[in-house]
Amino acid sequence: MSACLRFTRRVWKSFIDNGGHDARCFPNLSISNARPGVVEASLRIEPYNVNRVGTVHGGLIMSLTDTLGSLAVASQGQYMTGVSTDISTSFVKPAGKPGDELKMTATLTAMGKSLAYTRVDFTNPAGQLVAYGTHTKYIGKSVGHTENVKFSQDGEKVVDGKDVQ
């Protein structure tokens, strides 16, 4: 397993261990791949994730845009992923029903000294785009965190900071 994937999963575990929104709304989120700037994940849609017509609730997609955008920042070696300044989601088609697997790809599109920008694409089991979101994060106070790391270009190794196995 790459250092980037280990680190990103560790950040996700800290979200779950907090016991807040993420742990209650999508504890079964699975991160399958991470390399610097890109995170791939999936979520099995549960009955509590749907709206009254039986399809994925838009609020779930919005929350996942927030969380996956944060994990895209984490994939760049940032343990603390900052706070949201702007978030939006566009809904293309119904995202599925209970039992379906929703797939997500989060991409860090830019990162400066104080702001990070991400995009999250959501696809259904047929591979069709069902929604996409953008997320801007203020990271100015998290850039120097002691648990931050730097990865090799491919994300396989930590080149600066502590690699936790």
Contacts in CASP RR format, 6 or more apart in sequence:
PFRMAT RR
TARGET T0000
AUTHOR 0000-0000-0000
METHOD contacts of the structure
MODEL  1
MSACLRFTRRVWKSFIDNGGHDARCFPNLSISNARPGVVEASLRIEPYNV
NRVGTVHGGLIMSLTDTLGSLAVASQGQYMTGVSTDISTSFVKPAGKPGD
ELKMTATLTAMGKSLAYTRVDFTNPAGQLVAYGTHTKYIGKSVGHTENVK
FSQDGEKVVDGKDVQ
2 34 0 8 1.000
2 35 0 8 1.000
2 154 0 8 1.000
2 155 0 8 1.000
2 156 0 8 1.000
3 149 0 8 1.000
3 151 0 8 1.000
3 152 0 8 1.000
3 155 0 8 1.000
3 156 0 8 1.000
3 157 0 8 1.000
3 158 0 8 1.000
3 163 0 8 1.000
4 34 0 8 1.000
4 35 0 8 1.000
4 36 0 8 1.000
4 75 0 8 1.000
4 77 0 8 1.000
4 151 0 8 1.000
4 155 0 8 1.000
4 156 0 8 1.000
5 31 0 8 1.000
5 33 0 8 1.000
5 34 0 8 1.000
5 35 0 8 1.000
6 163 0 8 1.000
6 164 0 8 1.000
6 165 0 8 1.000
7 34 0 8 1.000
7 74 0 8 1.000
7 75 0 8 1.000
7 77 0 8 1.000
7 79 0 8 1.000
7 149 0 8 1.000
7 151 0 8 1.000
7 158 0 8 1.000
7 163 0 8 1.000
7 164 0 8 1.000
8 31 0 8 1.000
8 34 0 8 1.000
8 39 0 8 1.000
8 71 0 8 1.000
8 74 0 8 1.000
8 75 0 8 1.000
9 31 0 8 1.000
9 34 0 8 1.000
10 164 0 8 1.000
11 70 0 8 1.000
11 71 0 8 1.000
11 74 0 8 1.000
11 79 0 8 1.000
11 81 0 8 1.000
12 29 0 8 1.000
12 31 0 8 1.000
12 71 0 8 1.000
12 74 0 8 1.000
14 79 0 8 1.000
15 22 0 8 1.000
15 23 0 8 1.000
15 67 0 8 1.000
15 70 0 8 1.000
16 22 0 8 1.000
16 23 0 8 1.000
16 27 0 8 1.000
17 23 0 8 1.000
21 63 0 8 1.000
22 29 0 8 1.000
22 63 0 8 1.000
22 67 0 8 1.000
25 49 0 8 1.000
25 60 0 8 1.000
25 63 0 8 1.000
26 43 0 8 1.000
26 49 0 8 1.000
26 60 0 8 1.000
26 63 0 8 1.000
26 64 0 8 1.000
26 67 0 8 1.000
28 43 0 8 1.000
28 44 0 8 1.000
28 46 0 8 1.000
29 41 0 8 1.000
29 42 0 8 1.000
29 43 0 8 1.000
29 64 0 8 1.000
29 67 0 8 1.000
30 41 0 8 1.000
30 42 0 8 1.000
30 43 0 8 1.000
31 39 0 8 1.000
31 40 0 8 1.000
31 41 0 8 1.000
31 71 0 8 1.000
32 40 0 8 1.000
32 41 0 8 1.000
32 42 0 8 1.000
33 39 0 8 1.000
33 40 0 8 1.000
34 40 0 8 1.000
34 71 0 8 1.000
34 75 0 8 1.000
35 75 0 8 1.000
35 154 0 8 1.000
35 155 0 8 1.000
36 75 0 8 1.000
36 76 0 8 1.000
36 77 0 8 1.000
36 151 0 8 1.000
36 153 0 8 1.000
36 154 0 8 1.000
36 155 0 8 1.000
37 72 0 8 1.000
37 75 0 8 1.000
37 76 0 8 1.000
37 107 0 8 1.000
37 108 0 8 1.000
38 72 0 8 1.000
38 75 0 8 1.000
38 105 0 8 1.000
38 106 0 8 1.000
38 107 0 8 1.000
38 108 0 8 1.000
39 68 0 8 1.000
39 69 0 8 1.000
39 71 0 8 1.000
39 72 0 8 1.000
39 74 0 8 1.000
39 75 0 8 1.000
39 104 0 8 1.000
39 105 0 8 1.000
39 106 0 8 1.000
40 103 0 8 1.000
40 104 0 8 1.000
40 105 0 8 1.000
40 106 0 8 1.000
41 68 0 8 1.000
41 71 0 8 1.000
41 103 0 8 1.000
41 104 0 8 1.000
41 106 0 8 1.000
42 101 0 8 1.000
42 102 0 8 1.000
42 103 0 8 1.000
42 104 0 8 1.000
43 49 0 8 1.000
43 64 0 8 1.000
43 101 0 8 1.000
43 102 0 8 1.000
43 104 0 8 1.000
44 99 0 8 1.000
44 100 0 8 1.000
44 101 0 8 1.000
44 102 0 8 1.000
45 56 0 8 1.000
45 95 0 8 1.000
45 96 0 8 1.000
45 97 0 8 1.000
45 98 0 8 1.000
45 99 0 8 1.000
45 100 0 8 1.000
45 101 0 8 1.000
45 102 0 8 1.000
46 98 0 8 1.000
46 99 0 8 1.000
47 98 0 8 1.000
49 56 0 8 1.000
49 57 0 8 1.000
49 60 0 8 1.000
49 98 0 8 1.000
50 56 0 8 1.000
50 57 0 8 1.000
50 97 0 8 1.000
50 98 0 8 1.000
51 57 0 8 1.000
51 58 0 8 1.000
54 97 0 8 1.000
54 98 0 8 1.000
55 94 0 8 1.000
55 95 0 8 1.000
55 96 0 8 1.000
55 97 0 8 1.000
56 94 0 8 1.000
56 95 0 8 1.000
56 96 0 8 1.000
56 97 0 8 1.000
56 102 0 8 1.000
56 130 0 8 1.000
58 89 0 8 1.000
58 91 0 8 1.000
58 95 0 8 1.000
58 131 0 8 1.000
61 89 0 8 1.000
61 91 0 8 1.000
61 95 0 8 1.000
61 122 0 8 1.000
61 131 0 8 1.000
61 133 0 8 1.000
62 87 0 8 1.000
62 89 0 8 1.000
64 102 0 8 1.000
64 104 0 8 1.000
64 120 0 8 1.000
64 122 0 8 1.000
65 87 0 8 1.000
65 88 0 8 1.000
65 89 0 8 1.000
65 120 0 8 1.000
65 133 0 8 1.000
65 134 0 8 1.000
65 135 0 8 1.000
66 84 0 8 1.000
66 87 0 8 1.000
66 135 0 8 1.000
68 104 0 8 1.000
68 106 0 8 1.000
68 118 0 8 1.000
68 120 0 8 1.000
68 135 0 8 1.000
69 81 0 8 1.000
69 106 0 8 1.000
69 108 0 8 1.000
69 118 0 8 1.000
69 120 0 8 1.000
69 135 0 8 1.000
69 137 0 8 1.000
70 81 0 8 1.000
70 82 0 8 1.000
70 135 0 8 1.000
70 137 0 8 1.000
71 81 0 8 1.000
71 106 0 8 1.000
72 106 0 8 1.000
72 107 0 8 1.000
72 108 0 8 1.000
72 116 0 8 1.000
72 118 0 8 1.000
72 120 0 8 1.000
73 81 0 8 1.000
73 82 0 8 1.000
73 108 0 8 1.000
73 111 0 8 1.000
73 116 0 8 1.000
73 118 0 8 1.000
73 137 0 8 1.000
73 139 0 8 1.000
74 81 0 8 1.000
75 108 0 8 1.000
76 108 0 8 1.000
76 111 0 8 1.000
76 116 0 8 1.000
76 151 0 8 1.000
77 148 0 8 1.000
77 149 0 8 1.000
77 150 0 8 1.000
77 151 0 8 1.000
78 116 0 8 1.000
78 139 0 8 1.000
78 142 0 8 1.000
78 143 0 8 1.000
78 145 0 8 1.000
78 148 0 8 1.000
79 142 0 8 1.000
79 145 0 8 1.000
79 147 0 8 1.000
79 148 0 8 1.000
79 149 0 8 1.000
80 139 0 8 1.000
80 141 0 8 1.000
80 142 0 8 1.000
80 145 0 8 1.000
80 147 0 8 1.000
80 148 0 8 1.000
81 137 0 8 1.000
81 139 0 8 1.000
81 142 0 8 1.000
82 116 0 8 1.000
82 137 0 8 1.000
82 138 0 8 1.000
82 139 0 8 1.000
82 140 0 8 1.000
82 141 0 8 1.000
82 142 0 8 1.000
83 137 0 8 1.000
83 138 0 8 1.000
84 135 0 8 1.000
84 136 0 8 1.000
84 137 0 8 1.000
84 138 0 8 1.000
85 115 0 8 1.000
85 136 0 8 1.000
85 137 0 8 1.000
85 138 0 8 1.000
86 134 0 8 1.000
86 135 0 8 1.000
86 136 0 8 1.000
87 133 0 8 1.000
87 134 0 8 1.000
87 135 0 8 1.000
87 136 0 8 1.000
88 133 0 8 1.000
88 134 0 8 1.000
89 131 0 8 1.000
89 132 0 8 1.000
89 133 0 8 1.000
89 134 0 8 1.000
90 131 0 8 1.000
90 132 0 8 1.000
90 133 0 8 1.000
91 130 0 8 1.000
91 131 0 8 1.000
92 129 0 8 1.000
92 130 0 8 1.000
92 131 0 8 1.000
92 132 0 8 1.000
93 124 0 8 1.000
93 128 0 8 1.000
93 130 0 8 1.000
94 130 0 8 1.000
95 102 0 8 1.000
95 122 0 8 1.000
95 124 0 8 1.000
95 130 0 8 1.000
95 131 0 8 1.000
96 102 0 8 1.000
96 124 0 8 1.000
96 130 0 8 1.000
100 124 0 8 1.000
100 125 0 8 1.000
101 125 0 8 1.000
102 122 0 8 1.000
102 123 0 8 1.000
102 124 0 8 1.000
102 130 0 8 1.000
103 122 0 8 1.000
103 123 0 8 1.000
103 124 0 8 1.000
103 125 0 8 1.000
103 127 0 8 1.000
104 120 0 8 1.000
104 121 0 8 1.000
104 122 0 8 1.000
104 123 0 8 1.000
105 120 0 8 1.000
105 121 0 8 1.000
105 123 0 8 1.000
106 118 0 8 1.000
106 119 0 8 1.000
106 120 0 8 1.000
107 118 0 8 1.000
107 119 0 8 1.000
107 120 0 8 1.000
107 121 0 8 1.000
108 116 0 8 1.000
108 117 0 8 1.000
108 118 0 8 1.000
109 117 0 8 1.000
109 118 0 8 1.000
109 119 0 8 1.000
110 116 0 8 1.000
110 117 0 8 1.000
111 117 0 8 1.000
111 139 0 8 1.000
112 139 0 8 1.000
113 140 0 8 1.000
113 143 0 8 1.000
114 138 0 8 1.000
114 139 0 8 1.000
114 140 0 8 1.000
114 143 0 8 1.000
115 136 0 8 1.000
115 137 0 8 1.000
115 138 0 8 1.000
115 139 0 8 1.000
115 140 0 8 1.000
116 136 0 8 1.000
116 137 0 8 1.000
116 139 0 8 1.000
117 134 0 8 1.000
117 135 0 8 1.000
117 136 0 8 1.000
117 137 0 8 1.000
118 134 0 8 1.000
118 135 0 8 1.000
118 136 0 8 1.000
118 137 0 8 1.000
119 132 0 8 1.000
119 133 0 8 1.000
119 134 0 8 1.000
119 135 0 8 1.000
120 132 0 8 1.000
120 133 0 8 1.000
120 134 0 8 1.000
120 135 0 8 1.000
121 129 0 8 1.000
121 131 0 8 1.000
121 132 0 8 1.000
121 133 0 8 1.000
122 129 0 8 1.000
122 130 0 8 1.000
122 131 0 8 1.000
122 132 0 8 1.000
123 129 0 8 1.000
123 130 0 8 1.000
124 130 0 8 1.000
142 148 0 8 1.000
147 162 0 8 1.000
148 161 0 8 1.000
149 158 0 8 1.000
149 160 0 8 1.000
149 161 0 8 1.000
149 162 0 8 1.000
149 163 0 8 1.000
150 158 0 8 1.000
150 159 0 8 1.000
150 160 0 8 1.000
150 161 0 8 1.000
151 157 0 8 1.000
151 158 0 8 1.000
151 159 0 8 1.000
152 158 0 8 1.000
152 159 0 8 1.000
157 163 0 8 1.000
END
